[in-house]
Amino acid sequence: MVKVFISYSRKDAKYRDKLLVHLANLRRQDRVQIWSDQEIETGTEWEKEIWEHFNTSQVVVLLISADFIASDFCFGKEFKAAMDGYRAGRVALVPVIVRSCHRKGSAIESLQCLFVDKPAAAYTHQDEPWTKVAEEIEKKVSRIASMTLSRAITALDRQEGDELRYLCNRQSQEMSFTMRFTAQAPEVPQIYYLPGPDNAAHAGFTRRIRFRTLPALLDRPEESLRDIVLPVAAPWVQTPPTGKELGYLLDQLAYTLKKFHAAGGATAAEMKVDAKLAGRLLLVEHVVYAKYWNDAMAALLKAYVQFWARAEPAPPGPRLIVFFQIVFPARDLRDAGEKEKARNDSILARLDEIAAELDGKGCTVTRLEPLSCVEREHVQDWISYHAGARSDADSFVDRLFPGEECLPMKQAEKELANFLNLA
């Protein structure tokens, strides 16, 4: 069951009630659990209860009006938290223009809202707009349910991507990618920042996306999408940048694509609109080493995103997904020393700022949660799912985790492969 949170101004309560009536069908099917602040009981700490339900919701409905924007709590807190969750891929948004309001220059303007041209309140027959809102919520609910179902898909290409079966403790990042991918039109470039320590197997995660997640999302679960997906490991600067590298890096990407895939223009500008790439999914990986981070690196990442956001309208180019593997020189970001942790936090905060500034302006920009070590419980869950009730499972886990420490993904992946005799 998917949990849906409704954010609204009290002055729009009658529209919330209209929506609840139209969500009754989904409720009766036990497909959704709806929560709004009308559920708060007398005598409870109302703000604490709101955040408890907000933080466990997978869909957030925003009933937008002038009063919603004027409310410090609705716009200043709930909307900000909803955008943070959306950009991180934790929640799906359903923004609804309920009554006419000025939105230009606000973050709302970057969202694809329902009833932009004619607010919901302006309809003579009120069943019409709220039926449409309920249908949009159902789409989000179905996608989230299918994401859960896709985890059961194991019949993948055994020649390439077998290592996906050894990757555990990556569900959060996979869910974030899935929610963002399914919410966007194909022509919108998608940029993902994937931070983690050097031993976190960043490339393994992107292979997981390529061989497991994308086939399920594109409804081709038995195929590796070789005829559609063009994977490209593209160069990035291996020294502290000076701020003059963008043109070179983009042209190197075009050259790499043309050399290894016999497709794409000779330059990056041509590649964006190359007819040979129309309908293809270009999956690009860049490796960025945090040890080379400086202000010019942040500016370079920003300029790169802006280049793809300014895509030409025609002819159609590729569907673009870019993963930046942000590699930190640490065993686990949680175990870094005080000075190193401060530097890591500063880099992550800058990535968040870039995402917040550029997301929705011709592209999507998402900073995924940092990859971390694999813990005992992750391996136990993985064994239950992949290996069933093997008699030697407990002794294997005890040997793998003699203490309470966690293991780097690279080490865990190898051990898990050996456990199934598939190394």
C-alpha positions in Angstrom: 0.0 0.0 0.0 1.3 3.4 -1.0 1.1 6.3 1.5 -0.2 9.6 0.1 0.3 12.9 2.0 -1.9 15.9 1.1 -0.4 19.4 1.7 -2.8 22.3 1.5 -3.9 25.6 3.1 -6.7 25.4 5.6 -8.5 27.9 3.3 -8.6 25.2 0.6 -10.1 22.5 2.9 -13.1 22.1 0.7 -10.9 21.1 -2.2 -9.1 18.7 -0.1 -12.5 17.1 0.8 -13.3 16.9 -2.9 -10.1 15.1 -3.6 -10.7 12.6 -0.7 -14.0 11.7 -2.2 -12.4 10.9 -5.5 -9.7 8.9 -3.9 -12.3 6.6 -2.2 -12.0 4.0 -5.0 -8.2 3.6 -4.5 -8.8 3.5 -0.8 -11.4 0.7 -1.1 -8.9 -1.3 -3.1 -6.3 -0.9 -0.3 -3.9 0.6 -2.8 -3.4 3.9 -0.9 -3.3 5.2 2.6 -4.3 8.9 2.6 -3.1 11.3 5.2 -3.8 15.0 5.7 -3.8 17.1 8.9 -7.5 16.5 9.4 -6.4 13.1 10.8 -4.7 14.8 13.8 -6.5 14.1 17.0 -7.2 16.7 19.7 -4.4 17.0 22.2 -1.6 15.7 20.0 1.6 17.5 19.0 0.3 18.5 15.6 3.6 19.5 13.9 5.4 16.4 15.1 2.6 14.2 13.8 2.6 16.0 10.5 6.3 15.3 9.9 6.0 11.7 11.1 3.4 11.1 8.3 5.2 13.3 5.8 8.5 11.4 6.2 6.9 8.0 5.6 4.8 9.1 2.5 5.8 8.1 -1.0 3.4 10.5 -2.8 2.9 14.2 -1.9 -0.1 16.0 -3.3 0.3 19.8 -3.3 -2.9 21.8 -3.5 -1.5 25.2 -4.6 -3.2 28.5 -4.3 -2.3 32.0 -3.2 -3.0 31.0 0.4 -0.8 28.0 0.1 2.1 30.2 -1.1 1.4 32.8 1.6 1.5 30.2 4.3 4.9 29.9 6.1 4.2 26.3 7.0 2.7 25.1 3.7 5.2 26.8 1.4 8.1 27.5 3.7 8.2 24.0 5.3 6.0 21.4 3.6 6.7 22.5 0.0 10.4 22.8 0.7 10.6 19.4 2.2 8.5 18.0 -0.7 11.0 19.4 -3.2 13.9 18.1 -1.3 12.3 14.6 -1.3 11.5 14.9 -5.0 15.0 15.9 -6.0 16.4 13.1 -3.9 14.0 10.7 -5.6 12.3 9.7 -2.3 8.8 11.0 -3.2 6.6 11.5 -6.2 4.8 14.9 -6.5 1.4 15.7 -7.7 1.2 19.5 -7.8 -2.3 20.9 -8.5 -3.2 24.5 -9.2 -6.4 24.8 -7.2 -6.9 28.6 -7.4 -5.2 31.3 -9.5 -2.0 32.5 -8.0 1.3 34.2 -9.0 4.0 31.5 -9.3 6.6 33.2 -11.6 10.1 33.0 -10.1 9.2 30.4 -7.5 10.2 26.8 -7.4 6.6 25.9 -8.2 7.2 27.3 -11.7 9.7 24.5 -12.5 7.1 21.8 -11.7 4.7 20.2 -14.2 1.5 21.2 -12.5 -2.1 20.1 -13.2 -4.5 22.8 -14.3 -1.9 25.5 -15.1 -4.2 27.1 -17.7 -7.5 26.7 -15.8 -7.3 26.2 -12.0 -9.3 23.3 -10.6 -11.7 25.7 -8.7 -12.7 27.3 -12.0 -14.4 24.2 -13.3 -18.2 24.3 -13.3 -18.5 20.6 -12.8 -16.1 19.9 -9.9 -16.0 16.1 -10.5 -14.0 16.7 -13.7 -10.8 18.2 -12.2 -10.7 16.0 -9.2 -11.2 12.8 -11.2 -8.2 13.9 -13.2 -6.1 14.4 -10.0 -7.2 11.0 -8.7 -6.1 9.5 -12.0 -2.7 11.2 -11.8 -2.3 9.9 -8.2 -3.2 6.4 -9.4 -0.4 6.6 -12.1 2.2 7.5 -9.4 0.9 4.7 -7.1 1.1 2.2 -9.9 4.6 3.2 -10.7 5.7 2.9 -7.1 4.0 -0.5 -6.8 5.7 -1.7 -10.0 9.1 -0.6 -8.6 8.5 -2.9 -5.7 7.5 -5.7 -8.1 10.6 -5.2 -10.3 12.8 -6.3 -7.4 11.5 -9.8 -8.0 12.9 -9.9 -11.5 15.9 -12.1 -11.6 15.8 -13.6 -15.2 18.4 -11.1 -16.6 21.1 -11.5 -19.2 23.6 -14.0 -17.6 26.4 -13.0 -20.0 26.7 -9.5 -18.7 25.4 -8.0 -15.5 25.6 -11.1 -13.3 27.3 -9.0 -10.6 24.0 -7.3 -10.1 22.8 -10.3 -8.1 25.6 -9.6 -5.6 24.7 -6.0 -4.9 22.8 -5.4 -1.7 22.2 -2.3 0.3 21.5 -0.2 -2.9 17.7 -0.2 -2.7 17.5 3.5 -1.6 19.5 4.7 -4.6 17.7 2.5 -7.0 14.3 3.7 -5.7 15.4 7.3 -6.1 16.5 6.7 -9.7 13.3 4.9 -10.5 11.0 7.6 -9.2 12.8 10.4 -11.0 13.1 8.4 -14.3 9.4 7.6 -14.4 8.4 11.2 -13.7 10.1 12.7 -16.7 9.4 13.0 -20.4 11.9 11.1 -22.6 13.4 14.3 -24.0 14.4 15.7 -20.5 18.1 15.0 -19.8 18.6 13.4 -16.4 21.8 14.0 -14.3 22.6 11.9 -11.2 25.3 12.5 -8.7 26.3 9.2 -7.0 28.7 9.8 -4.1 30.5 7.1 -2.2 33.9 5.8 -1.0 36.4 4.4 -3.5 35.5 0.8 -2.5 31.8 1.3 -3.0 31.6 -0.2 -6.5 30.0 2.8 -8.1 30.2 1.2 -11.6 28.4 -1.9 -10.2 25.4 0.3 -9.3 25.2 1.8 -12.8 25.3 -1.7 -14.3 22.5 -2.6 -12.0 20.5 0.3 -13.4 21.4 -0.8 -17.0 20.6 -4.5 -16.7 18.0 -4.7 -14.0 16.2 -1.4 -13.4 15.8 0.0 -16.9 14.6 -3.2 -18.5 11.8 -3.3 -15.9 10.9 0.3 -16.3 10.8 0.1 -20.0 8.8 -3.1 -19.8 11.5 -5.3 -21.3 12.6 -7.3 -18.3 14.1 -10.2 -20.2 16.4 -8.1 -22.3 19.5 -6.1 -21.7 18.3 -3.4 -24.1 21.5 -3.7 -26.3 19.6 -2.3 -29.2 18.4 0.8 -27.3 21.0 1.7 -24.6 24.4 3.1 -25.5 26.7 2.9 -22.5 29.6 5.3 -22.5 32.4 5.5 -20.0 33.4 9.1 -20.7 36.6 10.9 -19.5 36.6 13.6 -16.8 39.4 15.7 -15.5 42.0 13.8 -13.3 43.5 17.0 -11.8 42.1 20.0 -10.0 40.2 21.7 -12.9 40.9 25.3 -14.0 37.4 26.0 -15.3 38.4 25.7 -19.0 37.7 22.0 -19.6 34.1 21.9 -20.5 34.5 22.0 -24.3 37.2 19.4 -24.3 35.3 17.0 -22.1 32.1 17.3 -24.2 34.0 16.7 -27.4 35.8 13.7 -25.9 32.4 12.3 -25.0 31.2 12.7 -28.6 34.5 11.1 -29.8 34.1 8.2 -27.4 30.5 7.6 -28.5 31.4 7.7 -32.2 34.5 5.4 -31.8 32.9 2.7 -29.8 29.3 2.8 -31.0 29.6 4.1 -34.5 26.9 6.7 -33.7 26.8 10.3 -32.7 28.1 13.5 -34.1 31.7 14.6 -34.3 31.1 17.2 -31.7 29.0 17.5 -28.6 26.7 20.1 -30.1 26.0 17.7 -33.1 25.5 14.8 -30.7 22.6 16.4 -29.0 20.6 16.5 -32.2 22.1 13.6 -34.2 19.3 11.7 -36.0 21.3 8.4 -35.5 20.7 8.7 -31.8 17.0 9.4 -32.0 15.1 7.0 -29.8 18.3 5.7 -28.2 19.1 5.9 -24.5 22.6 7.3 -23.9 23.8 6.1 -20.5 26.9 8.1 -19.7 29.3 7.6 -16.7 31.8 10.1 -15.5 34.2 9.5 -12.6 34.9 12.6 -10.4 37.5 12.2 -7.7 36.7 14.3 -4.6 40.4 14.8 -3.9 40.5 17.1 -6.9 37.5 19.1 -5.8 37.7 22.9 -5.9 35.4 25.8 -6.9 36.2 25.3 -10.6 35.0 21.6 -10.3 31.7 22.8 -9.0 31.4 25.4 -11.8 32.4 22.7 -14.3 29.7 20.3 -13.1 27.2 23.2 -13.3 28.2 24.2 -16.8 28.0 20.6 -18.0 24.4 20.3 -16.7 23.5 23.6 -18.4 24.9 22.4 -21.7 22.5 19.4 -21.8 19.6 21.5 -20.5 19.9 23.7 -23.6 19.0 20.9 -26.0 17.9 21.8 -29.5 14.1 21.3 -30.1 14.6 19.2 -33.4 15.5 16.8 -34.7 15.1 14.6 -31.6 18.4 13.5 -30.1 19.1 10.7 -27.6 17.4 10.1 -24.3 20.2 11.1 -21.9 21.0 9.7 -18.5 24.3 10.8 -16.9 25.8 9.3 -13.8 28.6 11.2 -12.1 30.4 8.8 -9.8 31.7 11.1 -7.0 34.5 9.0 -5.5 35.7 9.9 -2.0 39.1 8.6 -0.6 37.6 6.9 2.4 36.6 3.4 3.5 33.1 4.7 4.4 31.9 8.3 4.5 30.5 7.6 8.0 33.9 6.7 9.3 35.9 9.7 8.0 37.9 11.8 10.4 36.6 15.1 11.6 38.5 17.2 9.1 37.8 14.9 6.2 34.2 14.6 7.1 33.9 18.4 7.1 35.3 18.5 3.6 33.0 15.6 2.4 30.0 17.4 3.9 31.0 20.6 2.1 31.2 18.7 -1.3 27.8 17.0 -0.7 26.3 20.4 0.2 27.6 22.0 -3.0 26.1 19.1 -5.1 22.8 19.7 -3.3 23.0 23.4 -4.2 23.7 22.7 -7.8 20.8 20.2 -8.0 18.4 22.7 -6.3 19.5 25.5 -8.7 19.3 23.6 -11.9 16.7 20.9 -11.4 13.6 21.4 -13.5 15.3 24.0 -15.8 15.5 22.0 -18.9 16.7 18.8 -17.1 16.6 17.0 -13.8 19.5 17.0 -11.4 19.5 14.5 -8.5 22.0 13.9 -5.8 21.6 10.3 -4.7 22.3 9.2 -1.1 25.9 8.2 -0.7 26.8 4.6 -1.2 28.0 3.0 2.0 29.3 -0.3 3.4 27.3 -3.5 3.5 26.1 -4.5 6.9 25.2 -7.9 8.3 21.5 -7.4 8.0 21.8 -6.5 4.3 23.7 -9.8 3.6 21.1 -11.8 5.6 18.3 -10.3 3.6 20.2 -10.9 0.3 20.8 -14.6 1.1 17.1 -15.1 2.0 16.1 -13.6 -1.3 18.7 -15.1 -3.6 19.8 -18.3 -2.0 16.8 -19.5 0.0 17.3 -21.6 3.2 20.8 -22.9 2.7 22.1 -24.8 5.7 25.5 -23.0 5.6 24.0 -19.5 5.4 24.5 -18.7 9.1 28.1 -19.9 9.2 28.8 -17.9 6.0 27.4 -14.7 7.6 29.3 -15.3 10.8 32.5 -15.7 8.9 31.9 -12.6 6.8 31.1 -10.5 9.9 33.1 -11.7 12.9 32.3 -8.5 14.6 29.8 -5.6 14.2 31.8 -3.9 11.4 30.5 -3.4 7.9 32.2 -4.5 4.7 33.1 -2.5 1.6 30.9 -3.4 -1.4 33.9 -4.6 -3.4 34.8 -7.1 -0.8 31.2 -8.2 -0.1 30.4 -8.6 -3.8 33.3 -11.0 -4.2 32.4 -13.1 -1.1 28.7 -13.3 -2.1 29.8 -14.5 -5.6 31.9 -17.2 -4.0 29.1 -18.2 -1.8 26.9 -19.1 -4.8 29.9 -20.6 -6.7 29.4 -18.0 -9.4 32.6 -16.1 -9.1 
